[in-house]
């Protein structure tokens, strides 16, 4: 028999979702700074200034960094959506159960 997860506080899930959205935004915003600076450095080491291939290496590093930052921010966003969805579903089920029991109590009283 598989064990389920009991939700003690659906509002905590909503708060976790809000926090994850904030982390996604901060990750994307903060992660852009090194990319901008690395692209600037790559231009400085571009053709005519340097022939050692540093331009390409820096550009590649910036692209990899940018892709990883975007992926992490997207994962945080997905986590936020899952927290919100789970909290809403839990609330909906709890409301339905409460209404069902109320209607049963009225029918037996």
N, C-alpha and C positions, 0 to 999 in steps of 0.2 A: 504494500500500500504506500503510495507516495504522500509525503507530507506537504501540506500547503503552507503558504505564507499568510500569517494573520496580520491584518492591518490594524494597528492600534489607533492611529491618528492620520486620517486621510489629508488633513490640512498640512501635516508635515510633508506629505508627498508633493503637495502644491508648492510649499516653500522650497523643497529640494528642486523642483522644476524651475522656479524663479531663479534660484542660485545657479543652476546649470546654464540658464540663458545668460546670466550676467558673466559667468566664466567664459562662455562662448564668445561674447562680445569683447571681453577684455583680452582673450587669447588672440582674436583676430586683430584687434587694435594694436596691442603690444607687439605682436609678431610681425607687424608690417614695418616697424622701425629698422630692424636689422636688414630686412630685404631692401629697403630704400637705400641704406648706407652701403650695402654690398653692391648694388647696381651702380651707385655712384663711383665706388672704388673700381669696379669693372670697367667703367668708361675711362677712368683715369689711366688704367693699364691697357687701354685699347690700342688699336693699331696706330703706329706713329709714336706712341709713348713707350711701348714695351713690346718686344717680340717673343717673349717667353711663354706665351699661352696662358698667362695669369688671368686675362680677360675672360676667356672661356671657362676656366675653372671657377672663377668667382660668379660668373653668370649661372653656371650649373648649380653651384651651392645655393645661390639665391632662389633659383627655381625649385630645388628640392625642399629648402626651408619653407617656402611659400606653400607648396603642396602639402607639407606635413602640418603646418599651422592651420590651413583650411580644413584638412581632414579632422584634426583634433577639435576645432570649433564646430564642425558639422556633427561629430559624435556627441559633443555636449548638447547641441541643439536637439538631436534625436532623443537623448536621455531626458531632456526637459519635456519633450512631447509625450514620452512614455509615462513619466511621473504624472503629468497632468491628466492624461487619458485614464490611467489606473485610478487616480483619485476620483475622477468624475464617474467612472463605472462603479466604483465602490459605493459612492454616495447614492447613485441611481438604484443599485440593488438594495441598499439599506432602506431607502425610501419605499421601494416596492414591497419589501418584506414587512415593514411597519404598517403600510396601508392594508396589506393582506390580513395581518393579524388583527388590526382594528376592525376590519369588516367581518372577520370571523367572530370576534368577541361580540359585536353587535348582533350577529345572527344567532348566537347561542344564549344571549342574555334575555 
